[in-house]
Amino acid sequence: MMEGKCVLKYRRISPKKVAPLLDEIRGKSVAEALRMLKVLNKKSARFAMKAIKAAVASYRDKGGDLPEDKLFIKVAKVDRGPIWKRVRPMFRGMATLILKRTSHLTIEVAPREVE
C-alpha cells in the first residue's frame, strides 16, 4: 500500500508540548486534521500542519491520487531531539543550566483500507 511520510527534525519545541496535539490528530482524516490545526494558536500546530502537508506531497510524488479527505494520518509521533545547553548567570556568582529541547516529528499518511 502506498504511503506518504514526513520527518521534521530539530524543531525548537519541547516534545512534551507536541505530544498531546499529535495524540489528537492521530487516526483522523488529513482534511479534518488540517481543519483542527488551522484554528489552534500553537507553535506545535504550525509544525504539525507543515509535516502533514509535506507527507501528503510525498504521497502524491509516489503516484497517489486520492483527495485529502480519503487519506488518514496513520502515524503521528514525536521523538526527542538533541538538547541545547546554555548557561545563565544566577545570584552570588553561580550559574544555572538552561535546557533548550528539540523535537523530531514523524507523520505518515495512507489511504483508508476498505474491507
HELIX and SHEET records of a PDB file:
HELIX    1   1 PRO A   15  ILE A   25  1                                  11    
HELIX    2   2 VAL A   30  VAL A   39  1                                  10    
HELIX    3   3 LYS A   43  ASP A   61  1                                  19    
HELIX    4   4 GLU A   68  LYS A   70  5                                   3    
HELIX    5   5 PHE A   91  GLY A   93  5                                   3    
SHEET    1   A 3 GLY A   4  ARG A  11  0                                        
SHEET    2   A 3 SER A 103  PRO A 111 -1                                        
SHEET    3   A 3 LEU A  71  ARG A  80 -1                                        
SHEET    1   B 2 TRP A  84  PRO A  89  0                                        
SHEET    2   B 2 ALA A  95  LYS A 100 -1                                        
END                                                                             
